[in-house]
Amino acid sequence: MTGPSLWRSKVLATQVPAAIYIGVPQDDADAAVTALREAGAWAEVREQPEPDHLKP
């Protein structure tokens, strides 16, 4: 899905939970979750909180 190397994919799979996509449009995130769930994975879309230094 994301095009990482086999080594990087293995690292993501062994260090769960893992963020697969960060900073992508909602449609892309939803499509990734659907594909992962169809493959038998547990996946969800989460909003990334805004860093404290950017809050007014």
Buried (B, 14 or more C-beta within 10 A) or exposed (E): EEEEEEEEEEEBEEEEEEEBBEEBEEEEBEBBBEEBEEEEEEBEEEEEEEEEEEEE
